[in-house]
């Protein structure tokens, strides 16, 4: 298979598209033929190993893992003998933030990780692009007991994480106050915000409303 490979840290120019061996799924893993993947903040940080502390996870002098890529969408090509959640031919998407590897034609991921069937109304590209922000937003939301009828303030409501947080908080029944600029008010309303603060007109740190989160 072909993959985008880097063996030294640096700018995008250190990446090379090379042939490498196709991964073989272990007993609990799914082999996916990747149709779409993103380049996000995690990839950029690992490529350059910045901040320096990243090197304690990725390799002190050179990267231990030579293929980047966290978000993916594709089709299951093969499953390990203990896999029960997926079968060959399933259209799936997911987020692999430990092993990385989606910047390749094929990748493996454990069936217990963040992988799911793609909804029928999403393309591969749309599915892959929806993942990083929602992954981080959901991790934060899962750290609270419950959101139903709670007042939640979301600053930066139009970023990848913020826009996902608005939608997920709405799903869990929160009363959402979202902070954005004038041009994005209509978008944030469509995502489910109950109240919107235009930061170009108002300082949200000075309002009297009390928030649970």
N, C-alpha and C positions, 0 to 999 in steps of 0.2 A: 504494500500500500504506500501511498504518499502521505507525508505529514510535514507540517511547519516545525522545523527543529532549530533549537539554539543550544550551543555547547559552552558559550561564554556569556556573561552579562553585558548589557549594553543597549544601544538604541535599536530601533526596528531593523536596521541594516544587518544585524547579526543573525537574523532569522533566515533560514534557507529551506526551500521545499525540496525534500529528499525522499528517496525510497527507504523504507524500513520494514521490519517484519510486522505482519498483522498480529495483534494480540490474541491470545487463546483464552476463552472464558474459563475461570475456575468454577468449582461446583455451584457456588451461589451467585455467579456473575452472569450478566447479560452482555452479549456482543452486539454492538449497535453500528450500523452503517450510517455515518453522520451526513445529514442533508443540509444542516444549517448550524452555525455556531457564532458567537459574538466575540468581540475584543473589548474587554471591560477593564475597570480600574485594577482588578486583581491581576489580570494578565500583564498590564503595564508595570505594576509594582514588582512583579516577579521577574519580568524581563530585565529590568534595570537593577533589581535587588535594592530598591530604595523604598522606605528608609533602611538603613544598614541592618537593623534587627531582623529584617526578612531573611538574611543569609543564615541565621541560626535554624531556619526551617527549610530553606531551599538549597543550602550548600554554601559553605563559608567562602570558598574561592571560585568555584564553578557550580552551575546548577546540577543537582542530582537527577532531577526529572527533566528530560530534554524536549517535552512537548507541553505547550501551554493549552489553555482553554477550559473554562468552567461550565459555561452554558452549552446545551446541545439540544438538537431535535433530529430525529431520524427514525430508522426502521430496524426492528430487532432482526438480526441476521442469524443468531444462534444463541442457545441458552445452555447454561451448565446443568448437570444432571439433577441438582437439587432445587432448581428454580421452578417455582409454582405460580408466581404472579404474572409472568409474561410468557409469550410464545413467539416463534418466528413469524414475521409479518406484521406484528403490532407496531403502530406508529406511536412513538414515545418522545417525551422531552424530560429534561432534568438538569440538575446542578451538581457538579462534582468539584468540591472546593478543597479536597485533600490530595487526591492523586492527579488531578488535572487530566488533560489528554484529549480534549474535544477538537483541537486543531489538527485533525487527521481524518483520513477516510473511514477508519474504524476505531472504536474505543470500547473498553470494558468497564462495567460498573456493577457493584453489588446490588442485588434486587432490593435490599433493605434500605438503600440510600434514597436520596431525593430524585425519584424517577416515577413518572406517571404516564398514563395514556393521554395523547393529545386530543382535546375536544374537537369534534367534527368541524366546528366553525373557524378553526385556526389553521393557517398554513404553517409549514415548517419554520419559515422565517419569523412569523409572528410569535410562534411558540417559544423559539429560542430567545427572542428579544424580551420576553415577558418575565424572565426568570431571576436575574441577579437581584434587582430591586425588591421583588416580592419575597425572595429567599431571606434577605436581611430584615425586611419589615416583619415578616412572620416570626422570625427568631425573637425579635424584640417584643412583639405582641404576646407570644407564648410565655413570656416571663411575668406577666401580670395574671391575677386570678380570673378576672372576667371584665368585659368592657360594656356589657349591656347597661344602657341608661347612664353611663359614666361620661363626664365631660373630658374630651381629649383635644389637646392642642397639637397640631402638626405644622411645624415650621419647615419651609421648603417643600410645599405640597405638590410641586410639579416636577421634581427630580425623580429618578428611578425608584428610590426608596420611598420618598414622600408620597408620590402618586399611588404606589402600591399600598402604603399605610392607610391612606384615605379609604380606599376600596375595601381593604380587609377590616378596618375598624367599623366601617358601615355595615359590613356583613355580620359582625358580632354585636351590632345594636348600639354602638356608641353615638353620642352627640358630638359632632366633629366641628371644631373651629380650625380652619385652614389658613395659612399665611402664604400669600403669593403676590405677584405684581399685577398691575391693571390688565395687561394683555392676556393673562391666563385665568381670569376670573370665570369666564364661561366654561373653560375646560374643567376647572376644579369643581364647579357646581355639577357638571355632568358626572363627575366621579363619586359624588355623594356627600359633599360637605354641607353641613347645616348652616354654618356662618363662615363668612370669608373676611379676612383682614387684608387690605391692600397695603403692603409695607411701604409703598411709595407715598402713601397718604397718612399712615398711622403707625405709631410705634407699639407693637403688640406687647412689649414688656411693661407698658404703662396702663394697660386696661385693667378694670376692676374684676373681671370674671375670674372665678376660681376653677381650676382644673384638677381632675383626679390624676391625669397623666399628661 
